[in-house]
Amino acid sequence: MAEVPLHPRLQEDTFFVKRLSACQLLLMNDSRYPWLILVPNQRDVSEWDQLSRLLWPGVHDDICRASQVLRTLFKPDKLNIAALGNLVPQLHIHVLARFRGDAAWPKPVWGALPPLPYALTESDSLLAQLRTELTCS
């Protein structure tokens, strides 16, 4: 299946991690939170109910896989999983590791603080860890 082009905002705000079974996996460029984004491999979809039923099981599996990777690498107190799409109309699913002491706890991270981008070496290291863990899982 051909890779679905990303909305410009997703291109600007994320790093590509890996292609999973039904989604592209991205890392949000905000070092305050371990934050993954899944973009289903279907064009012109902005809402869950528009997603092909054939993709649902794969998207669910990819969400579970991303969640497990965050649990393994970061041991979060809570995982937030959401598909908002208020600023980016392309369907994308946030999988976000939360900690009782993080900058926005216990409130949502959206709009709490401006993103704190990763340093280059930090993003490279985290991307390598994510890819390794995804290969092993």
Number of C-alpha atoms within 10 A of each C-alpha: 6 7 13 14 15 16 14 10 12 20 13 11 14 18 18 15 19 17 16 20 15 22 25 22 24 23 25 25 21 16 15 17 19 20 23 26 26 24 27 27 24 20 15 13 17 18 14 13 9 11 18 12 10 9 16 15 12 17 22 13 16 22 23 13 16 24 19 17 21 22 15 11 13 14 14 15 11 12 19 13 16 12 16 16 13 8 7 14 14 24 23 26 21 21 23 23 21 25 18 11 9 13 14 17 12 11 9 10 18 10 8 11 10 10 16 11 15 15 11 8 9 12 18 13 11 16 18 13 15 20 14 12 17 16 9 8 9
